Amino acid sequence: MEGVVVVRAKLDDSGKVVESTALSGDQLLVHDCPENVKKWHFHPNARRAAVIVYNFRLAGWECQTEPSFFMLQRPNFATINGCEIPLETSGSQKN
């Protein structure tokens, strides 16, 4: 699954997020984004707002070439690359 989620954050005078709302994105991807934004801190601005873009790339299979990662590109773009973790490890069998 791949997709983009856009979140609008309302900020206080110091740049702390006080409220956040998802503006767009697939419902499966939107779920945790507004809560995650509340952990961010922004430079204060006159509009007391910020728009954050999450770019998701989630693989439904074990990734062979790239590990999972979260990368923040300033000022407000986050890339999430997720891979399924294999259930079978070192000889153990899935029941």
C-alpha positions as CSV (number, residue, x, y, z in Angstrom):
1,M,0.0,0.0,0.0
2,E,1.3,3.5,-0.8
3,G,-0.2,6.9,-0.3
4,V,0.1,10.4,1.0
5,V,-1.6,11.7,4.1
6,V,-1.9,15.5,4.7
7,V,-2.4,16.8,8.2
8,R,-3.1,20.4,9.3
9,A,-1.8,21.3,12.7
10,K,-2.8,24.3,14.8
11,L,0.1,25.7,16.9
12,D,0.4,27.8,20.0
13,D,2.7,30.8,20.3
14,S,5.7,28.7,20.9
15,G,5.1,26.3,17.9
16,K,3.7,23.4,19.9
17,V,0.9,21.5,18.2
18,V,-2.4,22.0,20.1
19,E,-4.8,20.4,17.6
20,S,-4.4,18.4,14.4
21,T,-6.7,17.2,11.7
22,A,-6.2,14.9,8.7
23,L,-7.1,16.7,5.5
24,S,-6.7,13.9,3.0
25,G,-5.4,10.4,2.6
26,D,-6.6,6.7,2.6
27,Q,-8.4,5.9,5.9
28,L,-6.0,3.0,6.5
29,L,-3.0,5.4,6.5
30,V,-4.7,8.3,8.2
31,H,-5.3,6.6,11.5
32,D,-2.3,7.5,13.6
33,C,-1.1,10.6,11.7
34,P,-3.0,13.3,13.7
35,E,-1.7,11.9,17.0
36,N,1.8,11.6,15.7
37,V,1.9,15.3,14.6
38,K,1.2,16.3,18.2
39,K,4.8,15.1,19.0
40,W,6.3,17.5,16.5
41,H,7.4,21.1,17.3
42,F,7.5,23.9,14.7
43,H,8.9,27.3,14.5
44,P,6.3,29.8,15.6
45,N,4.5,31.6,12.8
46,A,1.9,34.3,12.4
47,R,-0.7,31.8,11.1
48,R,-0.2,29.5,14.0
49,A,-0.5,26.6,11.6
50,A,1.5,24.0,9.8
51,V,0.8,21.4,7.1
52,I,2.5,18.1,7.3
53,V,2.8,15.5,4.5
54,Y,3.3,11.8,5.3
55,N,4.4,9.7,2.3
56,F,3.8,6.0,3.0
57,R,5.2,3.0,1.2
58,L,4.2,-0.2,3.0
59,A,5.1,-3.5,1.5
60,G,2.9,-6.6,2.2
61,W,5.9,-8.9,1.8
62,E,9.4,-9.3,3.3
63,C,11.6,-6.6,1.9
64,Q,14.8,-7.8,0.4
65,T,16.4,-4.6,-0.7
66,E,15.4,-1.9,1.8
67,P,14.7,-2.0,5.6
68,S,11.9,-0.2,7.3
69,F,12.6,3.4,8.1
70,F,11.1,6.8,9.0
71,M,12.8,9.8,7.4
72,L,12.0,13.5,8.2
73,Q,12.7,16.0,5.5
74,R,12.6,19.5,6.8
75,P,10.4,21.4,7.4
76,N,7.4,19.1,7.3
77,F,7.6,16.1,5.0
78,A,7.9,12.6,6.4
79,T,8.6,9.4,4.5
80,I,7.6,6.1,6.0
81,N,8.9,2.9,4.4
82,G,7.6,-0.2,6.1
83,C,8.2,-3.9,5.5
84,E,6.5,-6.9,6.9
85,I,8.6,-8.7,9.5
86,P,8.9,-12.4,8.7
87,L,7.2,-14.6,11.3
88,E,9.6,-17.5,10.8
89,T,13.1,-17.0,12.2
90,S,16.0,-19.3,12.7
91,G,14.2,-22.6,12.1
92,S,11.0,-21.8,14.0
93,Q,7.7,-22.6,12.3
94,K,4.5,-20.6,12.1
95,N,1.6,-22.4,13.8
